[in-house]
Amino acid sequence: MIPKDSIESAFCFFHQKQRIYQYSTLDWQKDDIEYAIGDYADNMNKELYSILAKGRSHFLHNHSTFAEELLDAVEELEKMLG
């Protein structure tokens, strides 16, 4: 069972960073967000991470798929809170 506060915390952090990432034109800012999200993902509830990753290796750690994966995570977390 995943604690509700783990879902809420991940949603708040990911949602905030996704909105900034989406509209940022600064490469250094996007890099900082990728690093922060990757670090958060490494330390978050493992069961929740597994559900969000859906079997994708290096979920939220791959630059080329990061934007799409972050959006997927935000949408999935929102459904879980719904």
N, C-alpha and C positions, 0 to 999 in steps of 0.2 A: 504494500500500500504506500502510495506516495503522499507525504504530508501536503496539505493544501498550501501551507506557507511556502513550500519549495516551489510549487507551481506559480504562486503569486509573485514571489521574488524573481523567478526566472522571467516571467512575463513582463514585469515592470522594467527590469534591466534590458532585456532584449528589445522590447518595444521602443524604449527611449533611444537606444543605440541605433536601431534600424531606421528610425525617422531621421536621425542626424545623418547616418550613412547614405540614405537614399538621396538626400539633397546636397550633400557635401561636394564641393569641387576641389577640395584640398587633398592631395594624395597622402600627405603625412597624417591628416586627421582620419582618413579611412584606414590607414595602416594601424594607427593607435586603437581604433575601434575593433579591428580584426584581432589585435593582440589581446585587448581586454575581454572580448567575447570568448576567444579561445581559452584564456586563463580561467574564466568563469566556468566554461564547459568542462574543463579538466577537474574542477572541484565541486561541481554540482551533484545533486542526487543521481546516482548511477542508473537507477531504474528509469527516471525521467529522461535522462540523456539517451538511453537506449530506445525509448519510445519515440523521441523526437528524431533520432538518427535514422530510424527505419532501415537498419542494416547498412547504411552508407558509411564506409570507412572514412576516417579523417573528417567527420562531420563538424562543421564550423571551424575547420583548421586549414582549408584549402582555398587559397586566394581566388582561383578561377571559378569556384562555385559558392563562395561565401555569401554574396548578396542574395542569391536564390535560397540558400539554406537558411539564412537568418529570417527571411520572410516566411518560409515554411514553418520555422520554429515558432514565430510569433503567432501565426494563424492557428497552429495546433494547440498552443498554450491557451489561446483565447477560447477555443472550443472546449478545452478541459475546464475552464473557469465558468463557461456558459451555463 
